[in-house]
């Protein structure tokens, strides 16, 4: 069994100012996307410029943070938002919804495309392979924050958590227990699948010319399948629980439209190419 390294969520402190690992992970994700985008734009066959990539990342940052936080509060933290609307601004505590961030980024891409005279899917197809690295970094941030744990397990890679930091994981253990029973580190599963594996799939797929909408469609299907699968071992939010059938979670419900949309985009992309 593995043991949680118990990393301090605060990376650096300067008096009352604290820099959290969660925020740094987002910064790492944006910088990685910026570097990868500039490299791809510099290729001879690219119709993009590095300046366009700079502008795209700026729009993407705004869309990701605003949409991700607002989506989380609407989908998962409505009661907290109603109790105190200022909780919307407490990003450093964690709580970012991928589905909300996706909506925010889509709006940002639309505005960017209008400004640069590009169609929405031309922007989305270029940006889709850059996103998974940010997802990987964000899930590592979840792991350091100690949130989004999975169910208890007896697999060899199950992770024991320190009871001092995670007392809710040790409630049914004898008093004075130091470590919880092993649980799935579902954040790391998502980091590997939604981050690393999805990045490799999209990067290789988009390295050759593809019909418009194909890369975006593959991104939606890939993320949707990986997220839907990991939700089976990830604990649902305590204040929401399972929505139906004893296993359907909010994350899975929000992922279903992505799977349908991705399949539709791929069908349209290759259907239009055959027609042409």
C-alpha positions in Angstrom: 0.0 0.0 0.0 1.0 3.6 -0.6 0.9 6.4 2.0 -0.1 10.0 1.3 3.0 12.3 1.3 1.0 14.9 3.2 2.2 17.9 1.2 1.4 21.3 2.6 -1.1 22.9 0.3 0.7 26.2 0.8 3.8 26.3 -1.4 5.2 29.7 -0.2 4.3 32.2 2.5 5.3 35.9 2.7 3.8 37.2 5.9 0.0 37.2 5.3 0.4 36.3 1.6 0.2 32.7 0.8 0.9 31.0 -2.6 -1.0 27.7 -2.8 0.2 24.7 -4.9 -3.3 24.5 -6.4 -2.9 28.0 -8.0 0.7 27.1 -9.1 -0.6 24.0 -10.9 -2.9 26.1 -12.9 -0.1 28.5 -13.7 2.1 25.5 -14.8 -0.8 24.3 -17.0 -1.2 27.6 -18.8 2.5 28.1 -19.3 2.8 24.5 -20.8 -0.1 25.2 -23.1 1.5 28.5 -24.2 4.9 26.9 -24.9 3.3 24.0 -26.8 1.1 26.3 -28.8 3.9 28.6 -29.8 6.0 25.6 -30.9 3.2 24.3 -33.1 2.5 27.8 -34.4 6.1 28.1 -35.4 6.0 25.1 -37.7 6.3 25.9 -41.4 2.9 24.3 -42.2 1.0 26.3 -39.5 -1.3 29.2 -40.4 -1.1 30.4 -36.8 1.4 33.0 -35.5 3.0 33.0 -32.0 1.3 36.3 -31.4 -2.1 34.6 -32.0 -1.2 31.9 -29.5 -0.3 34.6 -26.9 -3.7 36.1 -27.4 -5.5 32.7 -27.3 -3.9 31.8 -24.0 -4.9 35.1 -22.5 -8.6 34.5 -23.5 -8.3 30.9 -22.3 -7.1 31.9 -18.8 -10.0 34.1 -18.3 -12.5 31.6 -19.6 -11.0 28.7 -17.6 -10.9 30.5 -14.2 -14.2 32.4 -14.5 -16.1 29.5 -16.0 -14.5 26.8 -13.9 -15.3 28.6 -10.6 -18.8 29.7 -11.5 -19.6 26.2 -12.9 -18.4 24.5 -9.7 -20.5 26.8 -7.5 -23.6 26.3 -9.7 -23.2 22.5 -10.1 -21.6 21.4 -6.8 -21.7 24.3 -4.3 -25.1 26.1 -4.8 -25.9 26.1 -1.1 -22.5 27.6 -0.2 -23.0 30.2 -2.9 -26.4 31.2 -1.6 -25.1 31.3 2.0 -22.3 33.6 1.0 -21.9 34.9 -2.6 -18.3 35.9 -1.8 -17.4 32.2 -1.7 -17.3 32.4 -5.5 -14.0 34.3 -5.2 -12.3 31.8 -2.8 -10.5 30.0 -5.7 -7.4 29.2 -3.6 -9.5 26.7 -1.5 -10.1 24.5 -4.6 -13.3 23.9 -6.3 -13.1 24.2 -10.1 -15.5 22.5 -12.4 -14.1 21.2 -15.7 -17.5 21.4 -17.3 -18.0 25.0 -16.2 -14.4 25.8 -17.4 -15.2 24.2 -20.7 -18.2 26.4 -21.2 -16.1 29.5 -20.2 -13.3 28.5 -22.6 -15.8 27.9 -25.5 -17.1 31.4 -25.0 -13.5 32.7 -24.9 -12.6 30.9 -28.1 -15.7 32.3 -29.8 -14.7 35.9 -28.9 -11.1 35.2 -30.0 -12.3 33.8 -33.3 -14.5 36.8 -34.0 -11.6 39.1 -33.3 -9.2 37.2 -35.6 -11.6 36.3 -38.3 -11.5 32.6 -37.5 -14.2 30.0 -37.2 -14.9 28.6 -33.8 -13.8 25.1 -34.6 -10.6 26.2 -36.2 -9.7 27.8 -32.9 -11.0 24.8 -30.9 -9.1 22.2 -33.0 -5.9 24.1 -32.5 -6.4 24.5 -28.8 -7.7 21.0 -27.9 -4.3 19.3 -27.8 -3.0 21.9 -25.4 -5.7 21.5 -22.8 -4.8 18.0 -21.3 -1.5 19.2 -19.8 -3.5 21.8 -17.8 -5.9 19.0 -16.7 -2.9 17.0 -15.5 -1.6 19.9 -13.5 -5.0 20.7 -12.0 -5.5 17.1 -10.8 -2.1 17.1 -9.2 -3.3 20.3 -7.4 -6.4 18.3 -6.2 -4.1 15.6 -4.9 -2.0 18.1 -3.0 -5.1 19.8 -1.6 -6.3 16.4 -0.4 -9.7 16.5 -2.2 -11.7 14.2 -4.6 -10.6 10.9 -3.0 -12.0 7.6 -4.2 -13.7 4.7 -2.5 -11.9 2.3 -0.1 -10.0 -0.4 -1.9 -7.6 -3.3 -1.3 -5.6 -2.9 -4.6 -1.8 -2.7 -4.1 -1.8 0.9 -5.1 -4.4 2.0 -2.6 -3.4 5.0 -0.6 -3.6 5.4 3.2 -4.3 8.9 4.5 -3.1 10.5 7.8 -6.0 10.7 10.2 -4.8 13.9 11.6 -5.4 15.7 8.3 -8.3 13.6 7.0 -10.4 12.7 10.1 -13.5 12.1 8.0 -11.6 9.1 6.4 -11.0 7.6 9.9 -14.4 8.1 11.6 -15.2 4.3 11.7 -11.7 3.3 12.9 -10.6 2.9 16.5 -9.8 6.1 18.4 -6.2 7.1 18.0 -5.7 5.5 14.6 -2.9 7.2 12.7 -3.8 6.1 9.1 -7.0 5.5 7.2 -7.8 2.3 5.3 -6.5 2.5 1.7 -8.6 4.5 -0.8 -8.3 5.1 -4.5 -6.2 8.2 -5.3 -8.8 9.1 -8.0 -7.1 12.5 -8.6 -4.0 10.7 -9.9 -6.1 8.4 -12.1 -7.6 11.4 -13.7 -4.2 13.1 -14.0 -2.9 10.1 -15.9 -5.9 9.5 -18.1 -7.4 13.0 -18.7 -4.0 14.5 -18.6 -1.1 12.4 -20.0 -2.9 9.8 -22.0 -5.4 12.2 -23.6 -2.6 14.6 -24.4 -0.6 11.9 -26.2 -3.7 10.8 -28.2 -4.6 14.4 -29.3 -1.1 15.5 -30.0 -0.4 12.5 -32.3 -3.9 12.7 -33.9 -3.5 16.4 -34.6 0.0 16.2 -35.9 -1.4 15.3 -39.3 -4.1 17.3 -41.2 -7.6 16.5 -40.0 -11.0 17.7 -41.1 -12.4 20.6 -39.2 -14.1 19.5 -35.9 -12.4 16.2 -35.8 -9.8 17.1 -33.1 -12.4 18.8 -31.0 -14.7 15.8 -31.3 -11.9 13.4 -30.2 -11.1 15.6 -27.2 -14.8 15.5 -26.0 -15.0 11.8 -26.5 -11.6 11.1 -24.9 -12.2 13.3 -21.8 -15.8 12.0 -21.5 -14.8 8.3 -21.5 -11.9 8.8 -19.0 -14.0 11.0 -16.7 -17.0 8.7 -16.8 -14.9 5.7 -16.0 -12.9 7.2 -13.1 -16.2 8.4 -11.5 -17.0 4.7 -10.6 -14.1 4.7 -8.1 -14.3 8.3 -7.0 -16.5 9.3 -4.1 -19.3 11.7 -5.1 -19.6 15.1 -3.4 -20.9 14.4 0.1 -23.7 17.1 -0.1 -24.9 15.7 -3.5 -24.3 11.9 -3.4 -25.4 9.6 -6.2 -28.1 11.0 -8.4 -29.6 7.7 -9.5 -29.2 3.9 -9.7 -26.8 3.9 -6.8 -23.8 4.9 -8.9 -24.7 7.8 -11.3 -22.7 10.9 -10.2 -23.1 14.6 -11.1 -19.7 14.3 -13.0 -21.0 11.4 -15.1 -24.3 13.2 -15.8 -22.5 16.3 -17.0 -20.1 14.2 -19.1 -22.9 12.5 -21.2 -23.5 15.6 -23.4 -19.8 15.7 -24.1 -19.8 12.1 -25.3 -22.8 12.8 -27.5 -21.4 16.1 -28.8 -18.0 14.5 -29.5 -19.5 11.7 -31.5 -21.6 14.2 -33.5 -18.6 16.3 -34.3 -16.6 13.4 -35.5 -19.5 12.1 -37.7 -19.9 15.6 -39.2 -16.2 16.1 -39.7 -15.7 12.9 -41.7 -19.1 12.9 -43.3 -18.4 16.3 -44.8 -15.0 15.2 -46.0 -16.5 12.2 -47.8 -19.1 14.4 -49.3 -16.5 16.9 -50.5 
